[in-house]
Amino acid sequence: MTNSERAAIKNLAVGMPEKMVYGDGKTMETAIRKKQVEKVYLTKDGFEGDGVADLKHHGGPDRAVCIYPYEHYDYWNSHFGTQLPHAAFGENLTVTNMLEQDVCIGDIFQVGEAIIQVTQGRVPCHTIDKRLDMKPLLKDMVKTGYTGYLCRVLEEGTIRAHSTIRLVSKDPQQVSVLYANEINFHRPKDVDGIVKVLEAEELADEWRQFLTKRLIKLTSGK
């Protein structure tokens, strides 16, 4: 069980795509550099004033909210000898006491006036490395499973920087985000593990599709 009684928002952030300079003067359009806000309205499609540049890999109803555990900031700061900025990973909500090992696919939380449901672990992308210039951060996120996770919106509403977080219900299948990450990234041929993740009924459609294809390939003998 997650320590939902003590779960809290450490940072609330939104942002639209903008030009980002990285490396030796290269540029790209990205919304990863989100700005702190005191309150914002959350719709089924995401936060007002928030957007994505890569519509293929980001956004959509199953990925309307991005959450990252605050505890990992200390780990990364120590690991790389740095001081990460707010919303370093482009997350909307930086939270405490909601680690990947404790939060499960399908768990439902009330955050402020809104109600959200966990759908998948986040799949880290190269934009994180480009923004932070902390290679091999991306590989280390995958290795540790400290990816954060994404949610769909069940009820729209306003969220404030100091809104409370309340666990509404735990998913009966108890498939943690960390376990799903482990199967996806590190145990791609684990048939039993894939089946277990697919048993989480509220799993994001995209994850369900590619894990189902992986399972069919593994069990068809091809």
C-alpha positions in Angstrom: 0.0 0.0 0.0 1.2 3.5 -0.8 1.4 6.0 2.1 -1.4 7.9 0.6 -2.2 9.7 3.9 1.2 11.4 3.6 1.3 11.8 -0.2 1.8 15.4 -1.1 2.5 17.7 -4.0 6.0 19.2 -4.0 5.6 20.9 -7.4 2.9 21.6 -9.9 4.0 22.6 -13.4 2.7 23.1 -16.9 4.1 24.3 -20.2 3.6 24.5 -23.9 6.1 23.4 -26.6 8.9 25.9 -27.2 12.3 26.0 -28.8 15.1 24.5 -26.6 18.8 24.8 -27.4 20.9 21.9 -26.4 24.3 20.4 -27.0 26.5 22.5 -29.3 23.7 24.9 -30.4 21.2 22.4 -31.7 17.5 23.2 -31.3 14.3 21.2 -30.9 10.6 21.9 -30.1 9.7 20.5 -26.7 7.4 21.1 -23.7 9.7 19.4 -21.2 10.7 22.7 -19.5 7.5 23.2 -17.6 6.9 26.2 -15.3 5.7 26.2 -11.7 2.1 27.3 -11.2 -0.1 27.8 -8.2 -3.2 26.4 -9.6 -4.4 24.9 -13.0 -7.5 23.2 -14.3 -7.2 19.6 -15.3 -9.3 18.3 -18.2 -9.7 14.8 -19.7 -7.0 15.8 -22.3 -4.6 17.2 -19.8 -3.9 20.5 -17.9 -4.9 23.8 -19.4 -1.8 25.6 -20.6 0.1 22.3 -21.0 1.0 20.6 -24.3 3.4 18.2 -26.1 5.5 18.6 -29.2 5.7 14.9 -30.1 2.1 13.8 -30.4 3.1 10.2 -31.3 4.9 9.5 -28.1 3.3 11.9 -25.6 -0.1 13.1 -24.7 -3.6 11.6 -25.2 -6.2 10.6 -22.7 -4.2 7.7 -21.2 -1.2 10.1 -20.8 -3.0 13.2 -19.6 -1.0 13.6 -16.4 2.7 13.0 -15.8 3.8 12.2 -12.2 7.3 11.9 -10.8 8.3 10.9 -7.3 10.2 13.6 -5.4 12.3 11.1 -3.6 14.2 10.3 -6.7 15.5 13.8 -7.0 17.9 13.2 -4.0 19.0 10.0 -5.7 19.8 11.6 -9.0 21.4 14.7 -7.4 23.7 12.5 -5.4 24.4 10.1 -8.3 25.4 12.8 -10.7 26.7 15.4 -8.2 24.2 18.0 -9.4 21.1 20.0 -8.4 18.1 19.3 -10.6 15.7 22.1 -11.4 12.0 21.9 -10.6 10.0 19.6 -12.9 13.3 18.4 -14.3 11.7 15.4 -16.0 8.9 17.4 -17.6 6.4 16.1 -15.1 3.2 18.0 -14.1 3.1 16.7 -10.5 6.2 16.1 -8.4 4.9 14.1 -5.4 6.1 12.5 -2.2 5.2 9.0 -0.9 4.0 7.7 -4.3 6.9 5.6 -5.5 6.7 3.3 -8.5 7.0 0.3 -6.2 3.9 1.3 -4.3 1.6 2.7 -6.9 -0.2 0.2 -9.2 -1.7 0.4 -12.6 -5.4 1.2 -12.1 -4.9 3.0 -8.8 -7.3 5.9 -8.4 -6.3 9.1 -6.6 -8.2 12.4 -5.9 -5.8 15.3 -6.4 -7.5 18.6 -5.5 -10.9 18.6 -7.3 -9.7 16.1 -9.9 -9.7 12.3 -9.9 -7.0 10.5 -11.9 -6.1 6.9 -12.6 -2.6 5.4 -13.1 -2.3 3.9 -16.6 1.4 3.1 -17.3 4.9 3.7 -16.4 6.6 6.5 -18.3 8.9 5.5 -21.1 11.8 8.0 -20.8 12.8 9.7 -24.0 16.0 11.3 -25.4 14.6 14.8 -24.6 15.4 14.3 -20.9 19.1 13.7 -21.8 19.1 16.7 -24.1 17.5 19.0 -21.5 19.7 18.0 -18.5 22.9 17.0 -20.2 23.4 14.3 -17.6 24.2 11.2 -19.7 23.7 8.3 -19.0 20.6 9.6 -17.0 18.2 8.1 -19.5 19.8 4.7 -19.4 19.9 4.9 -15.6 16.2 5.8 -15.4 15.4 2.6 -17.4 17.8 0.5 -15.3 16.4 1.6 -11.9 12.7 1.8 -13.1 12.6 5.4 -11.6 10.6 6.6 -14.6 7.6 8.2 -13.0 4.2 7.3 -14.5 1.2 8.6 -16.4 -2.5 8.9 -15.7 -5.9 9.4 -17.3 -8.4 11.8 -15.9 -11.7 10.4 -14.5 -13.1 13.6 -13.2 -11.9 17.1 -14.2 -11.2 19.8 -11.7 -8.8 22.4 -10.4 -5.5 21.3 -8.8 -3.5 23.7 -6.6 0.1 23.6 -5.6 -0.9 22.6 -2.1 -3.9 20.4 -2.9 -4.2 17.2 -1.0 -3.8 13.8 -2.5 -6.1 11.0 -1.4 -6.1 7.4 -2.4 -9.6 6.5 -3.7 -9.0 2.9 -4.5 -6.3 0.3 -5.1 -6.5 -1.8 -8.3 -7.3 -5.4 -7.3 -4.6 -6.9 -9.6 -1.8 -5.0 -7.7 0.5 -4.7 -10.6 2.9 -2.0 -9.5 4.4 0.5 -11.9 7.9 -0.7 -11.0 6.9 -4.3 -11.8 5.4 -3.3 -15.2 8.6 -1.4 -15.9 10.7 -4.4 -15.0 8.8 -6.6 -17.4 8.8 -4.1 -20.2 12.4 -3.0 -20.0 14.3 -6.0 -18.5 12.2 -9.1 -18.9 10.8 -8.9 -22.4 10.6 -12.7 -22.8 8.9 -13.3 -19.4 5.5 -14.7 -20.6 4.1 -15.0 -17.0 5.2 -11.5 -16.3 3.6 -10.1 -19.4 0.3 -12.0 -18.7 0.3 -10.5 -15.2 0.8 -6.9 -16.4 -2.0 -7.5 -19.0 -4.3 -8.6 -16.2 -4.4 -4.9 -15.0 -7.6 -3.9 -16.8 -6.9 -0.2 -16.7 -3.5 -0.5 -18.4 -3.0 2.1 -21.1 -4.1 1.0 -24.6 -0.7 1.5 -26.1 1.0 -0.7 -23.5 -1.7 -3.3 -23.9 -1.2 -3.4 -27.6 2.5 -3.8 -27.7 2.6 -6.3 -24.8 -0.1 -8.3 -26.4 1.9 -8.4 -29.7 5.0 -9.4 -27.7 3.1 -12.2 -25.9 1.7 -13.6 -29.2 5.2 -13.6 -30.7 6.6 -15.4 -27.7 3.8 -18.0 -27.5 3.4 -18.7 -31.2 6.8 -20.3 -31.6 7.8 -17.9 -34.3 
